[in-house]
Amino acid sequence: MYEDYKGKFLKIILALVDITLMYGGFFVANWVLHHLSIENMESFSTYSSLMLLAATSVFVFYLYDLYADWRRKSIQHLVYSIVLSMAAFTGIEVIISIWALNLAFKPSFIFVAFLIQTVLLTCTRVCIWYINKKLHGKKKVYIIGDDSNTGLYIASKFLNHQKKGWFEILGFIPIAKKSLINDYVTKCDLFLISPTIRMEDKEEIVRYCNKHGKEILLVPQYFELSVLGGNTQQIDDMLVISITPPRLSVGQQIYKRMFDLVISLIVLVITSPFLLVLFLLIPLTSKGPAVYKQERIGLNGNPYWVYKFRSMIQDAEKKTGPVLASVKDPRITLIGRLIRAVRLDELPQLFNVLKGDMSLVGPRPERKHFINLFKQKLPEYSYRLTVKPGITGLAQVLANYTTPVEDKLRFDLLYVRNSSLLLDLKILLQTIRVVLQPEQAQGVKEANVHNQKLLNKLEQNKVINH
């Protein structure tokens, strides 16, 4: 409870700092233009209105998750989010300049204010990020799992994250030897618990770590995600948690449908030149039509035809059958690599949204062949089908194309449990950042050649340097 209040208080302080920086940026921009003898705001009387405008920036920053916990996240992700949120806020200024005569900002003022405010905001947030890294970075970690293969998989995640300087892996402890935790508890800062460990073992480890003041990172099982979305209630003097089925109410379905229609039409108008160019260019550069359709499974398991710009050679799966794309897949055409990198191949799916087969935001649609395979290993996979599939989703924003299906499923189930128009808007805006980071769209990677060395180090409980 204390941590919750502390977190909310810090967010309020950060929001006030942001408003001050944005408001100060307006003053500095006007001062710079005045001293450079460039057309600027003629009167400072509008600054009372600018305070209100500066306050609206907090909502834009919220949509880009700038008030989330940025500890253990990458600084590149942070800078992308700041620049994009400032671009969105500047767009609001432009719209206000067109429609509000008493706040008709000069283009020079908007541009200079954007530069100054972006610099101020970036410098402040980067400083906060580095302070957090200094205070909370280089945490020494032991991984607790069923076997060394589990340790290897989780360690690979930490190694990829290690580049950001937040963690240092000390080793792996098999759950069969959980008594060893007592020997290592003073040597590390936190333990990470594998999702496959039995509940009674988790409880024992959590109690022990709490007793010794050690942080725990827990990879949740799928049913545990439903508890996160549950509401606490009281029956007489008994505390209970209400967990409802993951379905949208009638009102949510209506609002979501209206949102999909309006935004899809706007995006289609804006991207119509790209649609026309790609429709003509793709057939000219490789044999076959520009657009292809493929059967996918949608809401409640109903099949539908999804439309996409063709990024592979014609009949790419004729010999192999359904297979996922790899990083250097020879089936992908030259134009295909370009449009996949910036997700332009997904644009025709806007027509699927208008038809009602898809939503703008939701779990990505999959083919029946893969769904049947996933269900055998992950029974909870069918919960994804309780909402319409989407062009983008929480898994696409927070994960990568190469993220394993079981990890993507956690993000999808989290979305299904917490679906709302505000969350959809946040995901849509953050999808722009993903589009600007093409590495997130790369195909399935081949096995790491260093895995065996990593496994050996884990088994020997040595520090991993990779």
C-alpha positions as CSV (number, residue, x, y, z in Angstrom):
1,M,0.0,0.0,0.0
2,Y,2.8,2.4,0.9
3,E,4.6,1.7,-2.4
4,D,1.3,2.4,-4.3
5,Y,0.9,5.8,-2.6
6,K,4.6,6.6,-3.1
7,G,4.4,5.7,-6.8
8,K,1.4,7.9,-7.3
9,F,3.0,10.8,-5.5
10,L,6.1,10.6,-7.6
11,K,4.0,10.5,-10.8
12,I,2.2,13.7,-9.7
13,I,5.6,15.4,-9.0
14,L,6.9,14.3,-12.4
15,A,3.7,15.6,-14.1
16,L,4.2,19.0,-12.4
17,V,7.8,19.1,-13.5
18,D,6.7,18.3,-17.1
19,I,4.1,21.1,-17.0
20,T,6.8,23.5,-15.7
21,L,9.2,22.5,-18.5
22,M,6.6,22.8,-21.2
23,Y,5.4,26.2,-19.9
24,G,9.0,27.4,-19.5
25,G,9.7,26.2,-23.1
26,F,7.1,28.6,-24.4
27,F,8.7,31.5,-22.6
28,V,12.2,30.6,-23.8
29,A,11.0,30.1,-27.4
30,N,9.4,33.6,-27.4
31,W,12.5,35.1,-25.9
32,V,14.8,33.5,-28.5
33,L,12.6,34.6,-31.4
34,H,12.4,38.2,-30.0
35,H,16.2,38.5,-29.7
36,L,16.7,37.0,-33.2
37,S,14.2,39.6,-34.5
38,I,12.1,36.8,-35.9
39,E,8.3,37.0,-35.9
40,N,7.1,35.8,-32.5
41,M,4.1,36.2,-30.2
42,E,3.2,39.9,-30.0
43,S,1.8,39.7,-26.5
44,F,2.5,37.8,-23.3
45,S,-1.2,37.9,-22.4
46,T,-1.8,34.5,-24.0
47,Y,0.5,32.9,-21.6
48,S,-2.4,32.3,-19.2
49,S,-3.9,30.1,-21.9
50,L,-0.5,28.5,-22.5
51,M,-0.5,27.2,-19.0
52,L,-3.6,25.3,-19.8
53,L,-2.1,24.0,-23.0
54,A,1.1,23.0,-21.2
55,A,-1.1,21.0,-18.7
56,T,-2.7,19.1,-21.6
57,S,0.8,17.7,-22.4
58,V,0.5,15.5,-19.4
59,F,-2.3,13.5,-21.1
60,V,-0.2,13.1,-24.3
61,F,2.8,11.9,-22.2
62,Y,0.5,9.5,-20.4
63,L,-0.5,7.9,-23.7
64,Y,3.1,7.3,-24.5
65,D,3.7,5.7,-21.0
66,L,6.0,8.4,-19.8
67,Y,4.6,8.0,-16.4
68,A,5.2,4.3,-16.2
69,D,8.1,2.8,-14.2
70,W,11.1,3.3,-16.6
71,R,13.5,1.4,-14.4
72,R,15.0,-1.5,-16.3
73,K,13.8,-0.2,-19.6
74,S,16.1,1.0,-22.4
75,I,17.1,4.6,-22.8
76,Q,16.5,4.3,-26.5
77,H,12.9,3.4,-25.9
78,L,12.6,6.4,-23.6
79,V,14.0,8.9,-26.1
80,Y,11.7,7.5,-28.9
81,S,8.7,8.0,-26.6
82,I,9.6,11.5,-25.7
83,V,10.2,12.7,-29.3
84,L,7.0,11.0,-30.5
85,S,4.9,12.4,-27.6
86,M,6.3,15.9,-28.4
87,A,5.5,15.5,-32.1
88,A,1.9,14.6,-31.1
89,F,1.7,17.6,-28.7
90,T,3.0,19.9,-31.4
91,G,0.3,18.5,-33.7
92,I,-2.3,19.6,-31.1
93,E,-0.7,23.1,-31.2
94,V,-1.1,23.3,-34.9
95,I,-4.7,22.3,-34.8
96,I,-5.4,24.9,-32.1
97,S,-3.6,27.5,-34.2
98,I,-6.0,26.8,-37.0
99,W,-9.2,26.8,-35.0
100,A,-8.6,29.1,-32.1
101,L,-8.1,32.7,-33.2
102,N,-6.9,33.9,-29.8
103,L,-4.1,31.3,-29.8
104,A,-2.9,31.5,-33.4
105,F,0.7,30.5,-33.0
106,K,3.2,31.5,-35.6
107,P,5.0,28.5,-37.3
108,S,8.3,29.9,-36.1
109,F,7.1,29.9,-32.5
110,I,5.7,26.3,-32.8
111,F,8.9,25.0,-34.3
112,V,11.3,26.7,-31.8
113,A,9.1,25.7,-28.8
114,F,9.1,22.1,-30.0
115,L,12.9,22.0,-30.2
116,I,13.4,23.7,-26.8
117,Q,10.7,21.6,-25.0
118,T,12.0,18.4,-26.5
119,V,15.5,19.2,-25.3
120,L,14.4,20.2,-21.8
121,L,12.1,17.1,-21.5
122,T,14.7,14.7,-22.8
123,C,17.5,16.0,-20.7
124,T,15.4,15.8,-17.5
125,R,14.1,12.3,-18.2
126,V,17.5,11.0,-19.2
127,C,19.0,12.4,-16.0
128,I,16.2,10.7,-14.0
129,W,16.8,7.4,-15.9
130,Y,20.6,7.5,-15.2
131,I,19.9,8.3,-11.5
132,N,17.6,5.3,-11.4
133,K,20.2,3.2,-13.1
134,K,22.8,4.2,-10.6
135,L,20.6,3.4,-7.7
136,H,18.9,0.3,-9.0
137,G,21.2,-1.0,-11.7
138,K,23.6,-4.0,-11.7
139,K,21.3,-6.1,-9.6
140,K,22.9,-9.5,-8.9
141,V,20.4,-12.3,-10.0
142,Y,20.0,-16.0,-9.4
143,I,17.6,-17.8,-11.6
144,I,15.4,-20.6,-10.0
145,G,13.9,-23.1,-12.4
146,D,13.0,-26.7,-13.1
147,D,16.1,-27.5,-15.1
148,S,19.1,-26.0,-16.8
149,N,17.1,-25.5,-20.1
150,T,14.7,-23.3,-18.3
151,G,17.7,-21.4,-16.8
152,L,19.2,-21.1,-20.2
153,Y,16.1,-19.6,-21.7
154,I,15.6,-17.1,-19.0
155,A,19.3,-16.2,-18.9
156,S,19.1,-15.4,-22.6
157,K,16.5,-12.8,-21.8
158,F,18.7,-11.3,-19.1
159,L,21.7,-11.3,-21.4
160,N,19.8,-9.3,-24.0
161,H,18.7,-6.9,-21.3
162,Q,22.2,-6.9,-19.7
163,K,23.3,-4.4,-22.4
164,K,21.2,-1.8,-20.6
165,G,23.2,-2.4,-17.4
166,W,20.4,-3.4,-15.1
167,F,21.3,-7.0,-14.2
168,E,24.2,-9.3,-13.6
169,I,23.5,-13.0,-13.6
170,L,25.3,-15.0,-11.0
171,G,23.9,-18.4,-11.8
172,F,21.1,-21.0,-11.8
173,I,19.6,-22.9,-8.9
174,P,17.5,-26.0,-9.8
175,I,14.3,-26.2,-7.8
176,A,15.3,-29.7,-6.7
177,K,18.1,-28.0,-4.8
178,K,16.1,-25.1,-3.4
179,S,17.9,-25.5,-0.1
180,L,20.9,-23.9,-1.8
181,I,19.0,-20.6,-1.7
182,N,20.1,-20.2,1.9
183,D,23.7,-20.3,0.7
184,Y,23.2,-17.7,-2.0
185,V,20.7,-15.3,-0.4
186,T,23.5,-13.0,0.9
187,K,25.3,-12.9,-2.4
188,C,22.6,-11.6,-4.6
189,D,20.0,-8.8,-4.8
190,L,17.1,-10.7,-6.2
191,F,15.8,-14.1,-7.4
192,L,13.9,-14.8,-10.6
193,I,11.3,-17.6,-10.4
194,S,10.5,-19.6,-13.5
195,P,6.8,-19.9,-14.4
196,T,6.9,-23.7,-14.5
197,I,7.7,-24.1,-10.8
198,R,4.9,-25.5,-8.6
199,M,2.8,-23.1,-6.6
200,E,3.8,-24.5,-3.2
201,D,7.5,-24.1,-4.1
202,K,6.8,-20.5,-5.2
203,E,5.1,-19.7,-1.9
204,E,8.0,-21.2,0.0
205,I,10.6,-19.2,-1.9
206,V,8.6,-15.9,-1.7
207,R,8.2,-16.3,2.1
208,Y,11.9,-17.0,2.4
209,C,13.0,-14.0,0.2
210,N,10.6,-11.7,2.0
211,K,12.1,-12.7,5.3
212,H,15.6,-11.8,4.1
213,G,14.5,-8.6,2.3
214,K,15.3,-9.8,-1.2
215,E,13.4,-8.8,-4.3
216,I,11.6,-11.4,-6.4
217,L,10.9,-11.3,-10.1
218,L,8.1,-13.7,-10.9
219,V,7.2,-14.8,-14.5
220,P,3.5,-15.3,-14.1
221,Q,1.5,-18.4,-15.1
222,Y,-1.5,-17.6,-17.3
223,F,-4.1,-18.0,-14.5
224,E,-2.1,-15.7,-12.3
225,L,-2.6,-12.9,-14.9
226,S,-6.4,-13.2,-14.3
227,V,-5.8,-12.6,-10.6
228,L,-4.0,-9.4,-11.5
229,G,-7.1,-8.2,-13.3
230,G,-9.4,-9.2,-10.5
231,N,-11.3,-6.9,-8.2
232,T,-11.2,-7.2,-4.4
233,Q,-14.5,-7.5,-2.7
234,Q,-15.8,-8.3,0.8
235,I,-18.3,-11.0,1.7
236,D,-19.3,-10.4,5.3
237,D,-15.9,-10.2,7.0
238,M,-14.2,-12.3,4.3
239,L,-11.9,-10.9,1.6
240,V,-12.5,-12.3,-1.9
241,I,-11.2,-11.6,-5.4
242,S,-13.7,-11.4,-8.2
243,I,-12.4,-12.8,-11.5
244,T,-14.9,-12.4,-14.4
245,P,-14.6,-14.0,-17.9
246,P,-12.4,-12.0,-20.3
247,R,-15.2,-10.6,-22.5
248,L,-16.1,-7.0,-23.5
249,S,-19.4,-5.6,-22.4
250,V,-22.0,-4.5,-25.0
251,G,-21.1,-0.9,-24.3
252,Q,-17.4,-1.6,-24.7
253,Q,-18.1,-3.4,-28.0
254,I,-20.1,-0.4,-29.3
255,Y,-17.5,2.2,-28.3
256,K,-14.7,0.0,-29.7
257,R,-16.5,-0.4,-33.0
258,M,-17.1,3.3,-33.4
259,F,-13.4,4.0,-32.6
260,D,-12.3,1.4,-35.2
261,L,-14.5,2.9,-37.9
262,V,-13.5,6.5,-37.3
263,I,-9.7,5.9,-37.0
264,S,-9.6,3.4,-39.9
265,L,-11.2,5.9,-42.2
266,I,-8.8,8.7,-41.2
267,V,-5.8,6.4,-41.6
268,L,-7.0,5.2,-45.0
269,V,-7.3,8.8,-46.2
270,I,-3.8,9.7,-44.9
271,T,-2.1,6.5,-46.3
272,S,-4.0,6.4,-49.6
273,P,-0.9,7.5,-51.6
274,F,1.2,4.7,-50.1
275,L,-1.7,2.2,-50.9
276,L,-1.7,3.3,-54.5
277,V,2.1,3.2,-55.0
278,L,2.4,-0.2,-53.4
279,F,-0.5,-1.6,-55.4
280,L,1.3,-0.7,-58.6
281,L,4.9,-1.3,-57.5
282,I,4.6,-4.8,-56.0
283,P,3.4,-6.6,-59.2
284,L,6.1,-4.7,-61.2
285,T,9.0,-6.0,-58.9
286,S,7.9,-9.6,-58.4
287,K,5.5,-12.1,-60.1
288,G,2.0,-12.1,-58.5
289,P,-0.7,-9.8,-57.3
290,A,-0.1,-6.8,-55.0
291,V,-2.6,-8.0,-52.4
292,Y,-3.2,-11.5,-51.2
293,K,-5.7,-13.0,-48.9
294,Q,-5.2,-15.7,-46.3
295,E,-7.6,-17.4,-44.0
296,R,-7.2,-16.5,-40.3
297,I,-9.2,-17.2,-37.2
298,G,-11.1,-14.4,-35.6
299,L,-13.6,-13.7,-32.8
300,N,-15.0,-16.8,-31.2
301,G,-12.9,-19.0,-33.5
302,N,-14.7,-17.9,-36.7
303,P,-12.6,-17.9,-39.9
304,Y,-12.2,-14.9,-42.2
305,W,-10.0,-13.7,-45.0
306,V,-7.3,-11.3,-44.0
307,Y,-5.8,-8.9,-46.7
308,K,-2.1,-8.0,-46.8
309,F,0.3,-6.6,-49.3
310,R,2.4,-9.5,-50.6
311,S,5.9,-9.3,-49.2
312,M,7.0,-12.8,-50.3
313,I,7.3,-14.6,-53.6
314,Q,4.0,-16.0,-55.0
315,D,3.0,-19.3,-53.5
316,A,5.7,-19.0,-50.9
317,E,4.4,-22.0,-48.8
318,K,3.5,-24.3,-51.7
319,K,6.4,-26.7,-51.0
320,T,6.8,-26.2,-47.3
321,G,3.3,-25.7,-46.0
322,P,2.6,-23.2,-43.2
323,V,5.9,-21.9,-41.6
324,L,6.8,-18.7,-39.8
325,A,9.2,-16.3,-41.5
326,S,12.8,-16.2,-40.4
327,V,15.3,-13.3,-40.2
328,K,16.9,-13.9,-43.6
329,D,14.0,-15.7,-45.2
330,P,14.8,-16.1,-48.9
331,R,11.1,-16.1,-49.7
332,I,10.8,-12.4,-48.8
333,T,11.2,-10.0,-51.8
334,L,13.2,-6.9,-51.8
335,I,10.1,-4.7,-51.7
336,G,8.8,-7.1,-49.1
337,R,11.7,-6.5,-46.7
338,L,11.1,-2.7,-46.9
339,I,7.4,-2.8,-46.3
340,R,7.6,-5.4,-43.5
341,A,10.2,-3.3,-41.7
342,V,7.8,-0.4,-41.4
343,R,4.6,-2.6,-41.3
344,L,3.2,-1.2,-44.6
345,D,2.2,-4.7,-45.6
346,E,-0.5,-4.5,-42.9
347,L,-2.3,-1.5,-44.4
348,P,-5.0,-3.5,-46.4
349,Q,-6.1,-4.9,-43.1
350,L,-7.8,-1.6,-42.5
351,F,-10.5,-2.9,-44.9
352,N,-10.9,-5.9,-42.6
353,V,-11.5,-3.5,-39.8
354,L,-14.2,-1.7,-41.8
355,K,-15.8,-5.0,-42.6
356,G,-15.9,-5.9,-38.9
357,D,-13.6,-8.9,-39.1
358,M,-10.9,-7.2,-37.1
359,S,-10.2,-4.4,-34.7
360,L,-7.4,-1.8,-34.9
361,V,-6.1,-3.2,-31.6
362,G,-6.2,-6.7,-30.3
363,P,-4.3,-10.0,-30.4
364,R,-2.7,-10.6,-33.8
365,P,-4.8,-13.0,-36.0
366,E,-3.3,-16.5,-36.6
367,R,-3.9,-19.4,-38.9
368,K,-5.9,-22.4,-37.8
369,H,-2.8,-24.7,-38.3
370,F,-0.7,-22.7,-35.8
371,I,-3.6,-22.2,-33.4
372,N,-4.2,-25.9,-33.1
373,L,-0.5,-26.4,-32.5
374,F,-0.4,-23.7,-29.8
375,K,-3.5,-25.0,-28.1
376,Q,-1.9,-28.4,-27.6
377,K,0.9,-26.8,-25.6
378,L,-1.0,-23.8,-24.2
379,P,-4.7,-24.4,-23.4
380,E,-5.1,-20.8,-22.5
381,Y,-4.4,-19.7,-26.1
382,S,-8.1,-19.9,-26.9
383,Y,-8.8,-16.9,-24.6
384,R,-7.3,-14.7,-27.3
385,L,-10.3,-15.5,-29.4
386,T,-12.7,-13.8,-26.9
387,V,-11.9,-10.4,-28.6
388,K,-11.5,-9.5,-32.2
389,P,-8.0,-9.8,-33.6
390,G,-6.1,-6.6,-34.3
391,I,-3.7,-5.0,-36.7
392,T,-1.6,-4.1,-33.7
393,G,-1.7,-5.2,-30.1
394,L,0.0,-5.1,-26.7
395,A,2.3,-8.0,-27.7
396,Q,3.4,-6.0,-30.8
397,V,4.2,-2.9,-28.8
398,L,6.0,-4.6,-25.8
399,A,7.5,-7.7,-27.5
400,N,9.3,-8.5,-30.8
401,Y,8.3,-10.6,-33.8
402,T,10.8,-13.2,-32.5
403,T,9.3,-13.4,-29.0
404,P,8.1,-17.0,-28.3
405,V,4.4,-17.6,-28.5
406,E,4.1,-18.4,-24.8
407,D,5.6,-15.0,-23.9
408,K,3.4,-13.1,-26.4
409,L,0.4,-14.9,-25.0
410,R,1.0,-13.3,-21.6
411,F,0.8,-9.8,-23.2
412,D,-2.3,-10.8,-25.2
413,L,-4.1,-12.2,-22.1
414,L,-3.1,-9.1,-20.2
415,Y,-4.8,-7.0,-23.0
416,V,-7.9,-9.1,-23.0
417,R,-8.3,-8.7,-19.2
418,N,-7.7,-4.9,-19.3
419,S,-9.2,-3.9,-22.7
420,S,-10.4,-0.3,-22.9
421,L,-10.5,2.6,-25.4
422,L,-7.8,4.4,-23.5
423,L,-5.5,1.4,-23.7
424,D,-6.3,1.0,-27.4
425,L,-5.3,4.6,-28.0
426,K,-2.1,4.1,-26.0
427,I,-1.2,1.0,-28.1
428,L,-2.0,2.8,-31.4
429,L,0.3,5.7,-30.5
430,Q,3.1,3.5,-29.3
431,T,2.9,1.4,-32.5
432,I,4.4,4.4,-34.2
433,R,7.6,3.9,-32.1
434,V,7.6,0.2,-33.1
435,V,7.4,1.1,-36.8
436,L,10.4,3.3,-36.3
437,Q,12.3,0.4,-34.8
438,P,12.5,-2.1,-37.7
439,E,14.4,-4.7,-35.6
440,Q,11.1,-5.5,-33.8
441,A,9.7,-6.8,-37.1
442,Q,12.4,-9.3,-37.9
443,G,11.6,-12.9,-38.4
444,V,12.3,-15.9,-36.2
445,K,16.0,-16.1,-35.3
446,E,18.2,-19.1,-35.5
447,A,19.5,-20.7,-32.4
448,N,22.4,-18.9,-30.6
449,V,25.7,-20.6,-31.2
450,H,26.8,-19.6,-27.7
451,N,24.0,-21.4,-26.0
452,Q,26.1,-24.4,-24.9
453,K,28.8,-22.1,-23.4
454,L,26.0,-20.2,-21.6
455,L,24.5,-23.5,-20.3
456,N,27.9,-24.6,-19.0
457,K,28.4,-21.4,-17.1
458,L,24.9,-21.6,-15.6
459,E,25.5,-25.2,-14.5
460,Q,28.7,-24.1,-12.8
461,N,26.9,-21.1,-11.1
462,K,29.5,-18.7,-12.6
463,V,29.1,-15.1,-13.6
464,I,27.9,-14.9,-17.2
465,N,29.8,-12.5,-19.5
466,H,28.6,-12.5,-23.0
